[in-house]
């Protein structure tokens, strides 16, 4: 599984877990629908904060792989440019 896919699945899992937990807590005090936009907004905010700390390793791995791909692309462009200069 690629680093991007791992990170995306982990972010979505944290969002779903945050929504379920917030929905369960809210349903103890209020009558809430299954899909509540305010709970969804709260879950997005909570999952963003949790992801900052919980997914640091995956995010750093993703950043490293993206940097490697960018460096490889830059090297290919430069070598192509150098080859054109020789012609």
N, C-alpha and C positions, 0 to 999 in steps of 0.2 A: 504494500500500500504506500502510495506516495506521501511525502510529508504534508503537502497541502490537503490531501484527502483526510489524513489522520487529524490534522488541526481542525478542519471544518466539521468533521463528525464529532469531535470532542466538544467544540463550541455549541453545536446543536443539541448534544446530549445534556450539557449543562443548562441550556435554555429550557429544555423540556423538564428537567428535574426541578429547576427553579419555579417554573409555572405550576407544576403539580404540587409542590410544597406550599407555595403561596395560595393556590386554590384551596387546598385542604385546610390551611389556617383560616382563610377568609370564610370558608363555608361553616366554620364553627360559630362565627358570630353573625354573619349575614347570609341571606339567601342569594347566592351568586349563580349565574348561568355557567355552562360548561366553558364557553368561550367568552371571556369578559375582557374588553379592550383595556381597561385600567389594570387588571391583573397581568395582562400580556405586556403592557408598558413597564410595569414594576418588575416583571420577570426578566425583561430585556436588560434593565438597569442592573439588577442583581447579578445576572449571568455575566454581564460585562466586567463587573468588579471582581467576581470570583475567577473569571478567566484570566485576568491580569496576573493573579498569583498562582493559580492552579496549573495553568498551561504555559508557564514560562519556558520550560524545557522544549516543548513542542514548537513554540514560537521561535526560539533561538535556532533550532534545527531547521525550520523552514527558512529563516533568514539566511542561514549559512548556505543552504542549497540554492536559494535564489541568487545569492552573491556569486556562487561558483558558476551558475549558468550565465550570469551577466558578464563575468570575467571571460568565460569561454567565447561568448558571442563577440566581445570586444577584441579578443585575440584573433578570431576568424576574420573580422572586418579589417583589422590592421594587416594581417598577412595577405588578404586579398588586395588591399590597397598597395602594399609593397610589391606584390606580383605584377600589378598593373603598371607601377612606376618603372619596372625593369623592361617592360615591353615597349 
